[in-house]
Amino acid sequence: MLDEIRRDVLGPDRLVRAVAAGRRKGARPSYRRAELRWVQLKAGRRLQVVRYSDTQAFTENLDRDEARSVVDALLAEPYGNWHVVTMSGTTQLRVTKSDEAVVHRSAEADVRPDPSHDRTKSRLLDPGDELFHALGITDADGQVKPSRRDKYHQVEEFVRALEPVMEPMRAAAANGEVRAVDLGCGNAYLSFAAYRWLARDLPVRLTGVDVKPAARQRNARIAEQLGWSGQIDFVAGEIGDADVPAAHLAMALHACDTATDDALARAVEWRTPVIMAAPCCHHDIQRQLREGGSVPEPYGPLTRHGILRERFADVLTDSLRALLLRIAGYRVSVIEFVASAHTPRNTMIRAVYTGSPPTAEHIDEYTALTEAWHVRPALAKKLSYGT
């Protein structure tokens, strides 16, 4: 089987991608994972080999002669699984505890290798990555389960949104370890995906916080399964007071209602260099609009109907959050991080700390909005801003 895999991998017009991962009983490969595919560079066709340690990725682009020796060395490593996709189908090789080969083959229609080195809108995390199988998003063949496609797209696009703010994290870490925290991590899809992406280039230590001890225990098991226990840990506790150190990256995905404000306030307290939050369920401002009485003219119709009041409260809440972060010294952008087909809660607040003082205009905008609508955001209370 390894000879067959060798032929497939060394065929530049045949291979789509190959992944070596896992380990055989009683042995450990030199690298936790290896990914291979042929790419077209200015110098010609090259076999791109990416090897992953626990904290870093090492990439080589090899000519045909170099590729042979490197592939032979990888095949000699005690990997427990090889997943090879070619033009004609997929081969999955798994080595059992008794050192026997279990082989699964399947045909894949319309598969084409992508030789381009810089691809437009390429996948940042390969669905065949062991991470997604451990999270229950893909099956044993590395295919995204139909019921989990929305979750896969959320994770992929969240990681894509990390790319523009990598440099502030790198600079803040000062060539040391990047500290990341996922506040209200739940099942920690983002925790694991963010670690997987960041650890390609940076040493990373990540902590997930959730109020449910069961979530912590589940996530800890997955971290151990992936061999990441030394770099990822999970704590049970409230977002606002969990015992976690200050971070270079603070994340919060769909923390409900004012839990998002707890996460933002914690990050502001730390002066976290990069904040990424996708809010959910803006009940606090909805309630204030419903109970506040007078509505500024001529905007009564915006809150007259329940569904419109709910949607307007979403926009007002996140607008005020963005202003408060700006007042706290952050450069803020509010973006759509994933298509609404995958989740209706697809707004992301992305903030980078600059330390710049607020302008009079920002303060006036915030004051005018809160006074006109008779609201006080939960984030303002947590930051002790205003009266």
C-alpha positions, 0 to 999 in steps of 0.5 A: 500500500505504501508503494501505491501511495508513493506512485500516487504522490509522485504523480504531478498530474494525478495527485490532488492532495495527500495527508499523513497523520496519526501514529502507529502503536508504540511509535511517534513520527518526527512531525505530527502531520504532513500535507502534500500537493503539487503546485505550479511556481515560476520555477516549474512544478514542485511538490509542496510538503508541509510538515506540522510540529505541535507549534509550527508549520514547515513548508518545502517546495521540491523538484522531482528529484528532491521529492522522491527522497522526501516522500520515501522518508515520510512513508518510512515514518510511523504514521497511522493514517494516509489519506490520498486524493487523486484524479481517479479517487480516494485511498484511505490507509489506516494501520491498526494496533496489530500493525495491519493495513486497513484500506478504504477506497472510494471514487470521487467524481470531478476532482481536479488538482489545483496547481496554483501556488496562490489560490483565490478564496482557497480553504485555509483549513483543509476539511481533511484535517484531523481537527475537523474529524475530532470535532465531528464536522467531517467523516472518516474520509475527510468529507464535511458531513451534510449536517455540519456544513454550516459549522464548517463554513463558520469556522473557516470564515472566522479563521479567514477574518484572523488573517488581516490582524495577524501582525498586531498579535505578532507584534504584541507577543514580541517574538514570544508566545501568543496568548489567545482566549475564547470567552464563552467557548462552548464546544470550542470549534473556534478555539481549536480552529484558531489554534490550528491556524495560528500555530502554523506561524506562531507559538500559541497558548490558548485558553477556552472559558465556558460556564459548563464543566461538561464543555470543559471536559469534552474539549479537554478530551479533544485537545488530548486526542489531537496532542495539543493538551500542552498548548490548549486548556479549558477552564469552567467559569463565568466570562467576567471573572474566570481565572485566565491571564491577559491575552493577545487575542480575545474571541467570543462567538455567539456569546448570548446577550450581555455575555458578549459585553462581558467578553468585550469588557474583559478584553478592554480591561486587558487592553487586548491587542486584537478582539474578535466577537460575533454577538448573539441575542441582543435582549438587553437593548430590546428590553430597554426599547420596549420599556423606555417609553418615548421614542425620538421622532420620527422613528416610532415605526422602527420599534412599533412592531416586535420583529422590527424592534428586535432587528433595530436593537441588534443594529443599535447595540452593536453600533454602541459597542463599536463606539465604546471600543473606539472610545477605549482606544481601539480601531474598529470594523464591523463586518459580515464574517460568513454568509447569512445562509450559514447563520443569521448571526453573522455580524463580527466586531473586529477591533485592534488596540491602538491606544489613540484617544477618542475624538470629540465626535465619537463621544458626541455620537455615543452621547447623542444615541444613548440620550435620544433612545433612552438606553444605556448599553451593558458594555458601558456599565461594565466599563464604568463609562458615562453616568 
